[in-house]
Amino acid sequence: MIRIFLADDHPMIQTALETLLGGTGKRIVGRAMSGAEALDLIPRVKADVIILDVQMPGGSGIHVLRELRRRDDNSPVILLTAAIDDEALREGLALNVNGIILKTSDPSLLIECIDKVALGGDWIDEPIRDRLSKTGVAERMLSDRECDVIALVREGFKNRDIAARLQITEGTVKVYLHRIFDKIGVNSRTELAMKADQLVGRRSS
C-alpha cells in the first residue's frame, strides 16, 4: 500500500482524490487545508508520497516544499496544480520536486504519477514538459553531473561506460537519465543525443 499525505484547501478535491484512489492500493493517511497545517502534520505522518496543491492559504505548495527540503526532508513530493508560473517551476525543479501534474489531466495519469514517484522516479505532466522544452526553463536547471552524463551520451558511451567514467553505479546513471528526460522533455537516448549539442553548448556559454 502507498501511503499519501494530501494538502489541498478544496474539500471537493480531497473527496474526489479519495474516491479516485479507492481500490488502487493507495490510501490518504494525512490531510491538510493550508501550507502551515501541512508543515505541522507531515512530520507526524509516515507517508510514502506527499501531494501539495500549489495555491493554498498559509503557504503555497512551493513554500511547503522549500521548507521540507530546508529540514532535510527528501520525501517524494508531487505538486498538484491548476496552473503554475515559470518562477514556481524553476524553484520546484531546483528543490528536486518529484512530480508535477495538472488538475485538468486525466485522473488515470495521477495514479501513474503516484506509482512512479513512489518507486523513486519522476513525473512531469506532458503539457508542462512541452512548455519547459520551449522555454528552456528545465535546461537551465540541469546539474553539473547531469551535463556530464549528457556529454558522454553525445559521445556514444553506453550506461556501463558512463558509470565507469564518472565512478558511479550503472543504476545511478539510469536515475540521472530518467531525470534528464523529464527535465528537458525527451523520451529516449536518441532524442537526448540529438539535443546534446544545444544543451551542453548553452550550459558552457
Protein Blocks (a to p, Z undefined) as FASTA:
>chain_A
ZZdddddfbfklmmmmmmmmgonlpacfbdcfbfklmmmmmmmpccfbdcddfbdghiaf
klmmmmmmmnopabdcddddfbdcfklmmmmmmnopabdcdfkbcfklmmmmmmmmmnop
acddfklmmmmmmnommmmmpcfklmmmmmmmmnopafklmmmmnopafklmmmmmmmmm
mmnopabfklmmmmmmmmmmmmmZZ
